[in-house]
Amino acid sequence: MSWEAVTALGTAFTGVVIVVTAFAAIIQLRQLREQRRDSAAVELARSLKDIEFIRAFEKTISLPVGISAKELRSLGSEYVDAASIIGLRLEMLGVLVYRGAIAFDVTEDLAGGGIVSMWIRLKDFARETREQQHYPMYLEWFQWLAEQYEKRDRLHQKPAHERHHAWRPPS
């Protein structure tokens, strides 16, 4: 075998190794992205069962839909604190969903109805706070996220136990 043939075979082999390596890297990157999203979903679920968040959620969900900021503040600091806890937690969640760190559909399944329910109770509080503090970005991502789920008519969808009543675990 001539030196040129050996060189050609070596070059071809190197090309094959590079292509195989590239495919392996793509597969690993996809798996890493899926693992990261799964981890983010688990962390989201954990954050929603945090006792501080649960207490704030219970206080806030008890508020009437469309309550004014003045009415909310008149209920006392514990309600204002609860509104702030809910708003800031959902603000962070909105950014994470927008950036793709947490999947939109997973977030909708875990908390979509709650997000919309919280927004329709706290939007006047958020808007008044924006005006009072001259900070138009206050709870902007919370609002964005709630509006995304409102567009999907989240509060009027059938509950999961009805939508997926025929579901069976994979074999």
N, C-alpha and C positions, 0 to 999 in steps of 0.2 A: 504494500500500500504506500502510495506516495505521501510526501509531507503535506502537499496541498489537500489531499483527501482527508488526512488526519485533522488538519486545521478546519476544514469544512464541517466534518463530523463534530468536532469540539464546539464550533460556533453554533451549529444546529442544536446540540445538546444544551448549551448555555441558554439559548432562546427558549427551549422547552422548559427548562428549570425556572426561568424568569416568569413565563406565562403561568405555570403551575403555582408558583409562589404568589403571584398576583391574585389568582383565584382563591387561594387559601386565605390570603389577607382580607379579601372582600368578604368571604364567609365569616371570618372571625370578627370583622368590624360589625357585620349585621348582628351576630350573636351578642356582641358587647352592647350594641344599641338596644337590643331586646332586653338584655339583663338590666341595663340602666333604667329602662322604662318600667320593667317589673318592680325593681327596687323603689322607684319613685312612687309607684302605685301603692306599694306596701307602706311606705312612709306617709303617704296621703291618708291611708286608712288609719294609721296610728295617730296622726295628728287630729283626726276627727273624733277619736275616742279619748282624747286628753280631757281630764276632768274640768279644767278651766274653760275649755271650748264648749264642753257639754253644758255646763252651767250657764254660760253666756248664750248659747243657742236656746236653751229652755226659756230664759228670760226674754230673749228677743222674739221667739216664735209666739210668745203669749201676747205680744203687742198687736194692736189692730192693724190691718192692712191700710197703708196710706197715712199712718200717724205722722203728725207734723213734728218738726224738730223741737218746737216749743213744748208740745205735749210730752214728747219723750224726755226732755230735760226736766220737766216738772215732776216726773216719776222718781227722780233722785239719781245720785251718782252711780248707784249700782247698775241702773239701766243704761246710763251713758257709758260706763265702763264696759258693760256687756256689748253694747253696740260697737264700741271701739275694738274690742277683742275680735268680734265677728268680722268687722270690716277689714281690719288689718290682716287677719289670717286669710280671708278670701282675696284680698289684694295680692298677697304673695302667690296664692294659688293661680290667680288670673295670669300673672306673669309667667309662671311655670308652664301653664297650658299653652299660652301664646308662643313661647319659645320651643315648644315641643318636648320639654323635659318630662311632662306627664301627658299621657294621651287624652285627647278631648273626650272620646267616647267612654273611657274608663272613669274620668272625672264626672261625666254626666251620669253614669250608672251609680257611682258612689255618692254624689252630692248635688247633682243637677237641680233637682226639685228644691232642695234646701237652699241652694245659692239663689235661685229666683225668689223663693219665699222671703229670704233675708233682705234681698234688694228691694222688694216692694214695700217692706217695712222701714228700711233705713235710707231710702233714696233722698227723702227730704232732709234728713239729718246730714247726709253726705253733701248735698248741694248747699245747705246753709253753712256748714263748716267751710266749704270752699270759698264762699263769699266772705265770711267773717275773717278768715285767715289769709285771704288773698292768695289762695293756693288752689288753682283750678285742677291740679292733678290729684287732689286728695281722693283716694279710693277709685281712681280712674280704671284700674284693672279689675277691680271687683265689679264695677258697673259694666265694663266690656264683657266680662265672662257671663254675668247675668243676662245681658242682652243677647248673647249668642244662644243661650238656652231658651230664652223667651222666643227667639225666632223659630226655634224648633218646637214651640208650644209645649214645653216641658211639663208644665203644671196640668196640662190636659191630656197627656199621654196615659195610656193604660199602665197600671203598676206592673212591675216585673213579674209578680206572681201570676198575673193574668196573661201578659205578653208571652211568657216562656213556660206556660203550664205543661206543655208537651215535651219539654227538654229532657234529655236523657244523657247521663255521663258517657263520654267516649269509651269505647271498648278497650 
